[in-house]
Amino acid sequence: MRWIFFVFIVFIIISATPFVDPEIGKVIDSYKGVSIYYNGNNFSRVEGRNIGPDGYNFGLKYQCVEFVKRFYYQAKNHKMPNTYGHAKDLFDKSLPDSAFNTKRGLTQFRNVREYKPKVDDLLIYDGYPGNKFGHVAIISKVGDDYIELVQQNMGKESRKKINLVYFEPYWTVADYHVLGWLRK
């Protein structure tokens, strides 16, 4: 009888483990060798600023902006000239399509255009009710009818697929809040 009780307790512990959240700051994924950290289920959580070895400002630890800036710095050898701002601020709404965004040192593309986004582009979301800061993620895959995002600060969801729709002659990332993407 004791062994049945023991097996039952072990089963409960093992089956409950996936429901336990990782610790804040724990690596939950990586993309091209760059770590993605867990920031809890509260997107506004702040754990201090992350600064590179040369003093470059990646941003607030475990936030979405910090991840994409750290990725571009480590994987693409790129530093944004303006290192501050929320996710939505990475996209300059005053610029025309395919213009060079001098604040970010990247070319900027608006959503709904004749061309698809590409792998490693930064997808920028505008602010919306419930998240006035917006969101930014890296496009990790581009298919005929979807893109995959890799992201930080979205709970445990480090990867997400979004529909990519073609209405001749335009491609659109099918999410109302997407402003567009930035590319090196």
C-alpha positions in Angstrom: 0.0 0.0 0.0 2.9 2.4 0.8 4.3 2.0 -2.7 1.0 3.0 -4.3 1.0 6.1 -2.1 4.6 6.8 -3.1 3.9 6.3 -6.8 0.9 8.6 -6.5 2.9 11.4 -4.8 5.7 11.1 -7.5 3.0 11.3 -10.2 1.6 14.5 -8.7 5.0 16.1 -8.5 6.0 15.2 -12.0 2.7 16.2 -13.6 2.6 19.5 -11.8 6.2 20.5 -12.9 5.2 21.9 -16.3 2.8 24.3 -14.6 5.5 25.9 -12.4 6.8 29.1 -13.9 10.6 29.5 -14.4 12.5 31.9 -12.2 12.7 35.5 -13.5 15.9 35.8 -15.5 16.1 32.1 -16.4 16.9 31.3 -20.0 13.8 29.8 -21.7 15.0 29.7 -25.3 17.6 31.0 -27.6 17.8 32.2 -31.2 21.1 32.0 -33.2 23.0 31.7 -29.9 21.4 34.7 -28.2 19.5 33.8 -25.0 15.8 34.6 -24.3 15.0 35.2 -20.7 11.8 34.7 -18.7 10.3 37.9 -17.3 7.2 36.4 -15.6 3.6 37.0 -16.8 3.7 40.8 -16.1 5.1 42.5 -19.2 5.8 45.7 -17.3 8.1 44.0 -14.8 11.5 45.8 -14.6 14.7 44.2 -13.2 17.2 47.0 -13.9 19.1 48.0 -17.0 21.3 45.7 -19.1 24.4 47.3 -20.3 26.9 45.7 -22.7 30.6 45.4 -22.0 31.3 48.5 -24.0 28.6 50.6 -22.2 26.0 50.1 -25.0 22.5 50.2 -23.5 20.5 47.1 -24.4 17.5 48.3 -22.3 15.6 47.1 -19.3 16.4 43.5 -18.4 14.1 40.8 -19.7 12.0 43.2 -21.8 11.3 42.7 -25.5 13.4 45.7 -26.6 16.4 44.4 -24.5 16.3 41.1 -26.4 16.1 42.4 -29.9 18.8 45.0 -29.3 21.1 42.4 -27.7 20.4 40.1 -30.6 21.3 42.7 -33.2 24.4 43.6 -31.2 25.7 40.0 -30.7 24.5 38.4 -33.9 24.6 41.3 -36.4 27.2 43.6 -34.9 24.7 46.5 -34.9 24.2 49.2 -32.4 21.2 51.5 -32.6 22.3 55.2 -32.6 19.3 56.0 -30.2 19.4 53.3 -27.5 16.3 54.5 -25.7 12.5 54.2 -26.2 9.7 51.7 -25.8 9.1 49.0 -28.4 6.6 51.1 -30.4 9.2 53.9 -30.5 11.6 51.8 -32.6 9.3 52.5 -35.6 9.2 56.1 -36.8 5.7 56.7 -38.1 6.7 59.9 -39.8 8.9 58.1 -42.3 7.7 56.9 -45.7 7.9 53.2 -46.6 11.4 51.8 -47.2 13.1 54.8 -45.6 16.2 54.7 -43.5 15.4 55.2 -39.8 18.4 57.2 -38.6 17.5 56.8 -34.9 17.8 53.0 -35.2 20.3 52.7 -38.1 17.9 50.4 -39.9 15.7 50.5 -43.0 12.0 50.7 -42.1 9.2 49.0 -43.9 5.4 49.5 -43.3 3.0 46.6 -43.1 0.9 45.9 -46.2 3.5 46.2 -49.0 4.6 44.5 -52.2 7.3 42.5 -50.4 7.4 40.1 -47.5 9.4 40.6 -44.3 12.6 38.6 -44.0 14.3 36.4 -41.4 15.9 38.6 -38.7 13.7 41.6 -39.4 12.4 43.3 -36.2 8.6 43.2 -36.2 7.2 46.3 -34.4 3.8 46.5 -32.8 2.1 49.8 -31.9 0.8 50.4 -28.4 -2.8 49.2 -27.7 -5.2 49.0 -24.8 -3.5 46.8 -22.2 0.0 47.5 -23.5 0.7 51.2 -24.2 4.4 50.4 -24.9 3.9 48.1 -27.9 6.0 45.1 -28.6 9.0 44.1 -30.7 10.1 40.6 -31.8 12.5 39.0 -34.3 11.1 37.2 -37.4 12.7 33.8 -37.2 11.0 32.1 -40.2 9.1 33.3 -43.2 6.7 30.9 -45.1 4.3 31.3 -47.9 1.4 32.0 -45.5 3.0 32.7 -42.0 5.9 34.2 -40.2 7.3 32.9 -36.9 8.4 35.3 -34.2 11.0 34.8 -31.5 10.4 37.1 -28.6 11.1 37.9 -25.0 8.7 39.2 -22.3 5.6 37.3 -23.5 5.4 34.9 -20.5 6.7 31.4 -21.5 5.7 32.0 -25.2 9.1 32.6 -26.8 7.9 31.6 -30.3 4.7 32.4 -32.1 3.3 32.0 -35.6 1.3 34.8 -37.3 -0.5 34.6 -40.6 1.1 36.2 -43.6 -1.5 37.1 -46.2 -1.1 37.9 -49.9 -3.7 40.2 -51.5 -2.3 40.8 -54.9 0.0 42.7 -55.1 0.4 43.2 -51.3 1.7 41.1 -48.4 0.5 41.8 -44.9 1.3 40.5 -41.5 -2.2 39.7 -40.3 -2.2 41.5 -37.0 -3.9 44.8 -36.7 -1.3 46.3 -34.3 1.7 45.6 -36.5 3.3 48.9 -37.7 5.9 47.2 -39.8 9.5 45.9 -39.6 13.1 47.1 -39.4 16.0 45.6 -41.3 19.7 45.8 -41.3 
